[in-house]
Amino acid sequence: MESPGETVRKVLLNAAHIRGSIEGISGTDVDLNLLEEGNNEEEE
């Protein structure tokens, strides 16, 4: 059984790969905000 820290590390590594794929396809920077509270600009 893996530790919670190992699980978080794997999730962040996968997210980095996904981010790289999205940026490569779209040609723009992507901010996934995984470790911070999101900024919901749509809600006013």
N, CA and C atoms as an extended XYZ file, in Angstrom:
132
Properties=species:S:1:pos:R:3:atomname:S:1:resname:S:1:resid:I:1 pbc="F F F"
N         0.850       -1.194        0.000 N   MET     1
C         0.000        0.000        0.000 CA  MET     1
C         0.882        1.239        0.000 C   MET     1
N         0.563        2.189       -0.875 N   GLU     2
C         1.377        3.395       -0.947 CA  GLU     2
C         0.937        4.412        0.097 C   GLU     2
N         1.877        5.264        0.440 N   SER     3
C         1.575        6.323        1.398 CA  SER     3
C         0.779        7.428        0.703 C   SER     3
N         0.054        8.242        1.472 N   PRO     4
C        -0.684        9.368        0.863 CA  PRO     4
C         0.238       10.303        0.081 C   PRO     4
N         1.450       10.501        0.581 N   GLY     5
C         2.402       11.369       -0.124 CA  GLY     5
C         2.770       10.825       -1.485 C   GLY     5
N         2.929        9.502       -1.591 N   GLU     6
C         3.249        8.875       -2.865 CA  GLU     6
C         2.072        9.015       -3.835 C   GLU     6
N         0.864        8.881       -3.334 N   THR     7
C        -0.324        9.040       -4.177 CA  THR     7
C        -0.409       10.466       -4.714 C   THR     7
N        -0.178       11.451       -3.862 N   VAL     8
C        -0.219       12.855       -4.286 CA  VAL     8
C         0.855       13.113       -5.333 C   VAL     8
N         2.035       12.554       -5.135 N   ARG     9
C         3.128       12.731       -6.082 CA  ARG     9
C         2.726       12.181       -7.454 C   ARG     9
N         2.103       11.013       -7.470 N   LYS    10
C         1.671       10.415       -8.732 CA  LYS    10
C         0.589       11.255       -9.414 C   LYS    10
N        -0.351       11.767       -8.645 N   VAL    11
C        -1.415       12.608       -9.209 CA  VAL    11
C        -0.824       13.871       -9.829 C   VAL    11
N         0.113       14.513       -9.133 N   LEU    12
C         0.712       15.736       -9.655 CA  LEU    12
C         1.557       15.455      -10.893 C   LEU    12
N         2.244       14.324      -10.918 N   LEU    13
C         3.030       13.954      -12.089 CA  LEU    13
C         2.119       13.713      -13.287 C   LEU    13
N         1.018       13.011      -13.074 N   ASN    14
C         0.050       12.788      -14.156 CA  ASN    14
C        -0.540       14.101      -14.631 C   ASN    14
N        -0.842       14.996      -13.697 N   ALA    15
C        -1.403       16.303      -14.064 CA  ALA    15
C        -0.405       17.103      -14.894 C   ALA    15
N         0.874       17.001      -14.555 N   ALA    16
C         1.903       17.706      -15.328 CA  ALA    16
C         1.953       17.171      -16.756 C   ALA    16
N         1.814       15.869      -16.919 N   HIS    17
C         1.807       15.282      -18.261 CA  HIS    17
C         0.571       15.715      -19.040 C   HIS    17
N        -0.571       15.736      -18.369 N   ILE    18
C        -1.812       16.175      -19.023 CA  ILE    18
C        -1.689       17.634      -19.428 C   ILE    18
N        -1.156       18.455      -18.527 N   ARG    19
C        -0.974       19.880      -18.830 CA  ARG    19
C        -0.084       20.056      -20.045 C   ARG    19
N         1.013       19.310      -20.097 N   GLY    20
C         1.916       19.405      -21.237 CA  GLY    20
C         1.231       19.018      -22.531 C   GLY    20
N         0.394       17.997      -22.476 N   SER    21
C        -0.337       17.568      -23.674 CA  SER    21
C        -1.318       18.650      -24.125 C   SER    21
N        -2.049       19.228      -23.187 N   ILE    22
C        -3.018       20.279      -23.523 CA  ILE    22
C        -2.299       21.489      -24.106 C   ILE    22
N        -1.175       21.874      -23.487 N   GLU    23
C        -0.429       23.027      -23.990 CA  GLU    23
C         0.134       22.745      -25.377 C   GLU    23
N         0.592       21.520      -25.601 N   GLY    24
C         1.130       21.171      -26.913 CA  GLY    24
C         0.071       21.213      -27.993 C   GLY    24
N        -1.123       20.745      -27.678 N   ILE    25
C        -2.210       20.738      -28.660 CA  ILE    25
C        -2.737       22.147      -28.901 C   ILE    25
N        -2.930       22.898      -27.821 N   SER    26
C        -3.563       24.218      -27.960 CA  SER    26
C        -2.573       25.325      -28.308 C   SER    26
N        -1.303       25.125      -27.973 N   GLY    27
C        -0.310       26.160      -28.232 CA  GLY    27
C        -0.376       27.313      -27.251 C   GLY    27
N        -1.081       27.142      -26.131 N   THR    28
C        -1.172       28.189      -25.113 CA  THR    28
C        -0.836       27.612      -23.741 C   THR    28
N        -0.525       28.484      -22.807 N   ASP    29
C        -0.256       28.057      -21.434 CA  ASP    29
C        -1.552       27.675      -20.738 C   ASP    29
N        -1.475       26.674      -19.869 N   VAL    30
C        -2.640       26.195      -19.137 CA  VAL    30
C        -2.313       26.231      -17.655 C   VAL    30
N        -3.217       26.742      -16.838 N   ASP    31
C        -3.040       26.773      -15.390 CA  ASP    31
C        -4.087       25.867      -14.767 C   ASP    31
N        -3.652       24.720      -14.218 N   LEU    32
C        -4.602       23.752      -13.687 CA  LEU    32
C        -5.044       24.057      -12.260 C   LEU    32
N        -4.306       24.887      -11.514 N   ASN    33
C        -4.676       25.270      -10.145 CA  ASN    33
C        -5.005       24.064       -9.266 C   ASN    33
N        -4.114       23.074       -9.221 N   LEU    34
C        -4.387       21.878       -8.430 CA  LEU    34
C        -4.133       22.077       -6.937 C   LEU    34
N        -3.232       22.976       -6.606 N   LEU    35
C        -2.858       23.135       -5.206 CA  LEU    35
C        -3.415       24.400       -4.573 C   LEU    35
N        -4.122       25.199       -5.340 N   GLU    36
C        -4.685       26.431       -4.818 CA  GLU    36
C        -6.181       26.450       -5.040 C   GLU    36
N        -6.870       27.238       -4.249 N   GLU    37
C        -8.311       27.388       -4.455 CA  GLU    37
C        -8.540       28.107       -5.766 C   GLU    37
N        -9.424       27.585       -6.566 N   GLY    38
C        -9.662       28.156       -7.886 CA  GLY    38
C       -10.289       29.533       -7.830 C   GLY    38
N       -10.093       30.266       -8.903 N   ASN    39
C       -10.674       31.593       -9.054 CA  ASN    39
C       -11.838       31.470      -10.028 C   ASN    39
N       -13.039       31.492       -9.528 N   ASN    40
C       -14.225       31.326      -10.361 CA  ASN    40
C       -14.647       32.674      -10.916 C   ASN    40
N       -14.047       33.061      -12.036 N   GLU    41
C       -14.354       34.356      -12.637 CA  GLU    41
C       -15.749       34.403      -13.229 C   GLU    41
N       -16.305       33.227      -13.551 N   GLU    42
C       -17.641       33.185      -14.144 CA  GLU    42
C       -18.713       33.570      -13.147 C   GLU    42
N       -18.482       33.310      -11.880 N   GLU    43
C       -19.482       33.609      -10.844 CA  GLU    43
C       -19.335       35.053      -10.407 C   GLU    43
N       -20.393       35.817      -10.539 N   GLU    44
C       -20.353       37.217      -10.092 CA  GLU    44
C       -21.555       37.532       -9.274 C   GLU    44
